[in-house]
């Protein structure tokens, strides 16, 4: 009987250890993803996670006689002293290209740079929400007190109207969250002596390339 009690206790301890290990692993993965905004964005774009939208380079050539309501949401991560406001809701026809504008103001006393992570809800709509132009494609740097309009040009793919997974969707919400990021730093110029050496090395490498 004593052996049975000990075995039961050992099993509970083992299960608790496995659960704790899994929890730490998941928390670490999520934390790492959010710590690196570009990595998180890439992860979402590749996997379609969290209703990630699609980026396209051309407009839709088909417009349906059916509308869809699109609402907008704006969020700021701690550490970025900005005011960020969404656009008003619109109801474009499916396939119609629309431009809306978010607005942002830097409330800090120094230039700051932000990077926007985006998603769409319901998540099933993300694959059909196409952005042609967006402020989220690049980092945004605002000077102290500066206010800017941030345009987004998008359309909802006509296939949205016939897809089985989107047949009950009446409203799509496009959401952005700005995270603080460091602006790119210029590369320091080489001293004159090192410039000559670098140029000479480059010439030699070019010669080898030609061979």
C-alpha positions as CSV (number, residue, x, y, z in Angstrom):
1,X,0.0,0.0,0.0
2,X,2.9,2.3,0.9
3,X,4.4,1.6,-2.6
4,X,1.1,2.6,-4.2
5,X,0.9,5.9,-2.3
6,X,4.5,6.7,-3.3
7,X,3.9,5.8,-6.9
8,X,0.8,8.1,-6.9
9,X,2.8,11.0,-5.4
10,X,5.7,10.4,-7.9
11,X,3.2,10.5,-10.8
12,X,1.6,13.7,-9.6
13,X,5.1,15.3,-9.2
14,X,6.0,14.1,-12.7
15,X,2.9,15.5,-14.3
16,X,3.3,18.8,-12.5
17,X,6.9,19.1,-13.8
18,X,5.8,18.3,-17.3
19,X,3.0,20.9,-17.1
20,X,5.4,23.6,-15.7
21,X,7.9,22.8,-18.4
22,X,5.3,23.2,-21.2
23,X,4.0,26.5,-19.7
24,X,7.5,27.9,-19.5
25,X,8.2,26.9,-23.1
26,X,5.0,28.4,-24.4
27,X,5.5,31.6,-22.4
28,X,9.0,31.9,-23.7
29,X,8.0,31.5,-27.3
30,X,5.2,34.1,-27.0
31,X,7.5,36.5,-25.2
32,X,10.2,36.1,-27.8
33,X,7.8,36.8,-30.6
34,X,6.4,39.9,-29.0
35,X,9.9,41.2,-28.1
36,X,10.8,41.2,-31.8
37,X,8.0,42.9,-33.7
38,X,9.5,42.1,-37.2
39,X,9.8,38.4,-36.2
40,X,6.2,38.3,-34.9
41,X,5.0,40.0,-38.1
42,X,6.9,37.5,-40.3
43,X,5.5,34.6,-38.2
44,X,1.9,35.8,-38.7
45,X,2.4,36.4,-42.4
46,X,3.8,33.0,-43.1
47,X,1.4,31.0,-40.9
48,X,-1.8,33.2,-41.3
49,X,-1.9,33.3,-37.5
50,X,-4.2,35.8,-35.8
51,X,-6.1,36.9,-38.9
52,X,-3.1,38.3,-40.7
53,X,-4.0,40.3,-43.8
54,X,-2.6,39.8,-47.3
55,X,-0.3,42.3,-49.1
56,X,-0.9,42.8,-52.8
57,X,0.5,45.1,-55.5
58,X,-2.5,45.5,-57.7
59,X,-6.2,46.5,-57.3
60,X,-9.1,44.1,-57.6
61,X,-10.5,43.9,-61.2
62,X,-14.0,42.8,-60.0
63,X,-16.5,44.7,-57.8
64,X,-19.6,42.9,-56.5
65,X,-22.9,44.5,-55.8
66,X,-22.6,43.5,-52.1
67,X,-21.2,45.6,-49.2
68,X,-19.3,44.6,-46.1
69,X,-18.8,46.8,-43.0
70,X,-15.2,47.4,-42.0
71,X,-14.4,48.9,-38.6
72,X,-11.0,50.0,-37.3
73,X,-9.1,49.6,-34.0
74,X,-6.0,51.4,-32.7
75,X,-3.7,50.4,-29.8
76,X,-0.4,51.6,-28.4
77,X,2.1,49.3,-26.5
78,X,3.6,50.6,-23.2
79,X,6.8,52.4,-23.8
80,X,5.6,54.4,-26.9
81,X,4.2,57.8,-25.9
82,X,2.0,58.3,-28.9
83,X,-1.7,59.0,-29.4
84,X,-3.0,56.7,-32.1
85,X,-6.6,57.0,-33.4
86,X,-8.5,54.8,-35.9
87,X,-10.4,55.8,-38.9
88,X,-14.2,55.8,-39.0
89,X,-16.1,52.7,-40.1
90,X,-16.8,52.3,-43.8
91,X,-19.0,50.0,-45.9
92,X,-17.4,49.4,-49.3
93,X,-18.6,47.0,-51.9
94,X,-16.7,43.7,-52.0
95,X,-13.8,44.1,-54.4
96,X,-13.9,48.0,-54.2
97,X,-10.6,49.7,-53.4
98,X,-10.9,52.0,-50.4
99,X,-8.5,54.5,-48.7
100,X,-8.8,55.3,-45.0
101,X,-6.5,57.1,-42.6
102,X,-5.4,56.5,-39.1
103,X,-3.8,59.4,-37.2
104,X,-0.9,59.5,-34.8
105,X,0.8,62.1,-32.6
106,X,4.1,61.9,-30.7
107,X,3.5,63.2,-27.2
108,X,7.0,62.8,-26.1
109,X,9.9,65.4,-26.1
110,X,12.1,63.4,-28.4
111,X,11.9,61.7,-31.8
112,X,10.5,58.2,-31.5
113,X,10.0,55.3,-33.9
114,X,7.2,52.8,-33.9
115,X,6.4,49.6,-35.8
116,X,2.8,48.5,-36.3
117,X,1.6,44.9,-36.0
118,X,-1.8,44.3,-37.6
119,X,-4.6,41.7,-37.7
120,X,-8.1,41.2,-38.8
121,X,-11.1,39.7,-37.0
122,X,-12.8,37.4,-37.5
123,X,-9.6,35.6,-38.3
124,X,-11.3,33.8,-41.2
125,X,-11.5,37.1,-43.0
126,X,-7.8,37.8,-42.9
127,X,-7.0,35.8,-46.0
128,X,-9.4,37.9,-48.0
129,X,-8.4,41.3,-46.7
130,X,-5.9,42.7,-49.2
131,X,-3.8,45.8,-48.5
132,X,-2.2,47.7,-51.4
133,X,-0.6,50.5,-49.4
134,X,-0.1,50.7,-45.6
135,X,1.9,52.6,-43.0
136,X,2.5,49.3,-41.4
137,X,4.8,48.2,-44.2
138,X,7.6,50.3,-42.8
139,X,8.7,51.8,-39.4
140,X,7.3,55.3,-38.6
141,X,9.4,58.0,-36.9
142,X,7.6,61.0,-35.4
143,X,9.3,64.2,-34.2
144,X,8.3,65.7,-30.8
145,X,4.7,66.9,-31.0
146,X,4.4,65.8,-34.6
147,X,1.0,64.6,-35.9
148,X,0.6,62.6,-39.1
149,X,-2.1,60.9,-41.1
150,X,-1.4,57.3,-41.9
151,X,-3.2,56.0,-45.0
152,X,-4.3,52.4,-45.6
153,X,-5.4,51.3,-49.1
154,X,-7.3,48.0,-49.2
155,X,-10.0,45.9,-50.7
156,X,-11.9,42.7,-49.7
157,X,-11.3,39.9,-52.2
158,X,-14.4,39.0,-54.2
159,X,-13.9,35.4,-53.2
160,X,-14.9,36.5,-49.7
161,X,-18.5,36.5,-50.9
162,X,-18.5,32.8,-51.9
163,X,-16.1,31.2,-49.3
164,X,-17.7,28.8,-47.0
165,X,-15.8,30.0,-43.9
166,X,-16.9,33.6,-44.4
167,X,-20.5,33.2,-45.4
168,X,-21.8,34.4,-42.0
169,X,-19.4,37.4,-41.5
170,X,-21.1,40.8,-41.7
171,X,-18.4,43.0,-40.2
172,X,-14.6,42.9,-40.5
173,X,-12.3,44.8,-38.0
174,X,-8.8,45.9,-38.9
175,X,-6.7,46.4,-35.9
176,X,-3.2,47.9,-35.4
177,X,-0.9,48.0,-32.4
178,X,2.2,50.2,-32.4
179,X,5.3,49.0,-30.6
180,X,8.4,51.1,-29.9
181,X,11.4,50.3,-32.1
182,X,14.9,51.7,-32.5
183,X,15.5,53.7,-35.7
184,X,18.2,52.5,-38.1
185,X,21.6,53.9,-37.1
186,X,24.0,55.2,-39.8
187,X,27.2,53.3,-40.4
188,X,30.2,55.3,-39.2
189,X,32.6,56.4,-41.9
190,X,36.0,54.7,-42.0
191,X,39.2,56.8,-41.3
192,X,41.1,57.8,-44.4
193,X,43.8,55.2,-44.0
194,X,41.3,52.4,-43.7
195,X,39.4,53.7,-46.7
196,X,42.4,53.2,-49.0
197,X,42.9,49.7,-47.7
198,X,39.2,48.9,-48.1
199,X,39.2,50.2,-51.7
200,X,42.4,48.2,-52.5
201,X,40.8,45.0,-51.1
202,X,37.7,45.6,-53.1
203,X,39.7,45.9,-56.3
204,X,41.5,42.6,-55.6
205,X,38.2,40.8,-54.9
206,X,36.8,42.1,-58.1
207,X,39.7,40.7,-60.0
208,X,39.2,37.3,-58.4
209,X,35.5,37.4,-59.3
210,X,36.3,37.9,-63.0
211,X,38.5,34.9,-63.0
